[in-house]
Amino acid sequence: MPLYISAVLCLVILGSAAVAQVRWCTHNAPEKRKCDAWSSVSGEAITCIAALSVEHCVQLIMAEKADAVTLHAGRLHLAVCTGLVPVMAEYYNKDNLKPCKTQHNQDDLLKDTYYIVAVVMKKNTDISWDALRGIDFPSYDITENLCRLYRNDHLKKLSTESHMVCTSGDKENHQDFTAAFRCLVEMGGVAVAKHSTVFENTDGNNLENWAKDLKSGDFELLCPDGSRVPVSEYKKCNIAELPPGIIFTLPKNGDFVAGILKNQQSLYGRNAFQRHIFQMFESTGDHDLLFGDDTKCLVEIGQKITLKEYLGEKYPAILRI
């Protein structure tokens, strides 16, 4: 049976009065291009909506002009405040792929995290943890001041004394942690990035002119205790440990969105049999488009658990140095 017929049959079986297909919300041009490529092979299961920002995506879903979006730690409060529900989560753990193959265990998901780190050039020995003090990083608060609006100027070169602090964002020419790392390489100072960012852009893993000659050993992490360690020691030296990306939608569309996503990743997931046609968890010309590039699979959360229960108490309410 042709793939597009299979996908359409899935739509008929799952059915929903609210949506005929999943309208995926994209918040920048590279995401829209990847989504359009996905849509073209999805058998009309996926269509793509262009928004101005992540916040705009949430607004469009609330207005029923879009159906789903992936939110990461810095934006989870938007879902909590607007009543969107988590339906699936990105799963990263390459050493335990059981949740990708069988019914997942909630405890496995709660252990699946990533780290935000402060990266500096090894040669810049005069830069210390103090360069970060007073900087607000992307954050969420699930315990108090739940719907507090906060200012998060992405990719601004925030001056702290004589050093620059580079942060990632979604409203500039570069949309991810690579932008912060590139800012560090070109401008100096400190980059606030994901624990894998240095490795993704050094040692020949990024062949763009600005990155092709970089070595991971030329960078270090700043630690809260004032020390500096190799970039491989991110588990003991980081700004925060954060949850995986989560796909959100309106409560009435949860089962439908989850069903379509499970069908799509069975075709175009990490080890799916049609992955050579399209790969949901890889990005071309950028990083972390639609889903995190570290994602091994999407796992269903289930609407019986609240976002606060899912995240637990181990994540900081506010990431402030």
Long-range contacts (C-beta under 8 A, 24 or more apart in sequence): 3-41, 3-43, 3-267, 3-274, 4-41, 4-43, 4-44, 5-43, 6-43, 6-267, 7-42, 7-43, 7-44, 7-45, 7-263, 7-264, 7-267, 8-43, 8-44, 8-45, 10-43, 10-45, 10-259, 10-260, 10-263, 11-43, 11-44, 11-45, 11-260, 14-255, 14-256, 14-259, 14-260, 15-256, 16-253, 16-256, 18-64, 18-250, 18-252, 18-253, 18-256, 19-67, 19-253, 19-256, 21-45, 21-46, 21-47, 21-260, 22-46, 22-47, 22-67, 22-68, 22-256, 22-257, 22-260, 22-261, 23-47, 23-48, 23-49, 23-65, 23-66, 23-67, 23-68, 24-48, 24-49, 24-66, 24-67, 24-68, 24-69, 24-290, 25-49, 25-51, 25-57, 25-60, 25-61, 25-66, 25-67, 25-68, 25-69, 26-50, 26-51, 26-57, 26-290, 27-51, 27-52, 27-53, 27-54, 27-56, 27-57, 27-69, 27-170, 28-170, 28-171, 28-175, 30-175, 30-283, 30-285, 30-286, 30-289, 31-175, 31-289, 31-290, 34-283, 34-284, 34-289, 34-290, 35-290, 37-278, 38-264, 38-268, 38-278, 38-280, 38-290, 41-267, 41-268, 41-274, 41-277, 41-278, 42-264, 45-260, 45-263, 45-264, 46-260, 46-264, 53-170, 53-171, 54-78, 54-170, 58-82, 58-84, 58-248, 61-248, 61-249, 61-250, 62-250, 64-250, 67-249, 67-250, 67-253, 67-257, 68-247, 68-248, 68-249, 68-253, 68-257, 68-261, 69-247, 69-248, 70-245, 70-246, 70-247, 70-248, 70-290, 70-291, 70-292, 71-245, 71-246, 71-247, 71-248, 72-242, 72-245, 72-246, 72-292, 73-138, 73-139, 73-140, 73-240, 73-242, 73-243, 73-315, 74-137, 74-138, 74-139, 74-140, 74-152, 75-138, 75-140, 76-140, 76-142, 76-243, 76-246, 76-307, 76-311, 77-140, 77-141, 77-142, 77-146, 77-147, 77-148, 79-246, 79-248, 79-307, 80-140, 80-142, 80-146, 80-147, 80-307, 80-308, 81-146, 81-147, 83-250, 83-251, 84-248, 84-249, 84-250, 84-251, 85-248, 85-249, 85-250, 85-251, 85-254, 85-303, 85-307, 86-246, 86-247, 86-248, 86-301, 86-303, 86-305, 86-307, 86-310, 87-247, 87-248, 87-249, 87-254, 87-257, 87-258, 87-261, 87-300, 87-301, 87-303, 88-246, 88-247, 88-257, 88-258, 88-261, 88-262, 88-298, 88-299, 88-300, 88-301, 89-243, 89-244, 89-245, 89-246, 89-247, 89-298, 89-299, 89-301, 89-310, 90-244, 90-245, 90-246, 90-291, 90-292, 90-294, 90-295, 90-298, 91-244, 91-295, 91-296, 91-297, 91-298, 91-299, 92-244, 92-292, 92-294, 92-295, 92-296, 93-296, 94-296, 97-296, 97-297, 99-297, 99-299, 100-270, 100-296, 100-297, 100-299, 104-299, 104-300, 106-305, 109-244, 109-299, 109-301, 109-310, 110-310, 110-312, 112-243, 112-244, 113-241, 113-242, 113-243, 113-244, 114-194, 114-195, 114-196, 114-241, 114-242, 114-244, 114-292, 114-294, 115-194, 115-195, 115-234, 115-235, 115-238, 115-239, 115-240, 115-241, 115-242, 116-192, 116-193, 116-194, 116-195, 116-238, 116-239, 116-240, 116-242, 116-319, 117-192, 117-193, 117-194, 117-195, 117-221, 117-231, 117-234, 117-237, 117-238, 117-239, 118-190, 118-191, 118-192, 118-221, 118-222, 118-239, 119-181, 119-184, 119-190, 119-191, 119-192, 119-193, 119-197, 119-198, 119-219, 119-220, 119-221, 119-222, 119-231, 120-184, 120-189, 120-190, 120-191, 120-219, 120-220, 120-221, 120-222, 120-228, 121-184, 121-188, 121-218, 121-219, 121-220, 122-217, 122-218, 122-219, 122-220, 123-218, 124-188, 127-163, 127-189, 127-190, 127-222, 128-222, 128-226, 129-222, 129-223, 129-224, 129-225, 129-226, 129-321, 131-160, 131-161, 131-163, 131-165, 131-189, 131-190, 131-222, 132-160, 132-165, 132-190, 132-192, 132-222, 132-239, 132-321, 133-160, 133-321, 134-160, 134-321, 135-160, 135-165, 135-167, 135-192, 135-321, 136-319, 136-320, 137-167, 137-192, 137-239, 137-240, 137-319, 137-320, 137-321, 138-167, 138-168, 138-319, 139-316, 139-317, 139-318, 139-319, 139-320, 140-315, 140-317, 141-317, 141-318, 142-307, 142-308, 142-311, 142-315, 142-317, 143-317, 144-317, 155-179, 155-180, 155-183, 157-183, 157-187, 157-189, 163-188, 163-189, 163-190, 164-188, 164-189, 164-190, 165-189, 165-190, 165-192, 166-190, 166-191, 166-192, 167-192, 168-192, 168-193, 174-286, 175-286, 175-287, 175-288, 175-289, 176-286, 176-287, 176-288, 177-287, 177-288, 178-206, 178-286, 178-287, 182-210, 182-211, 185-210, 185-211, 185-214, 186-210, 190-222, 192-239, 195-234, 195-235, 195-238, 196-294, 198-231, 199-231, 200-287, 200-293, 239-319, 239-321, 240-315, 240-316, 240-319, 241-314, 241-315, 242-315, 243-310, 243-311, 243-315, 244-292, 244-295, 245-291, 245-292, 245-295, 246-301, 246-307, 246-310, 247-298, 251-303, 254-303, 258-300, 261-298, 262-298, 262-300, 265-297, 265-298, 269-297, 269-298, 270-295, 270-296, 270-297
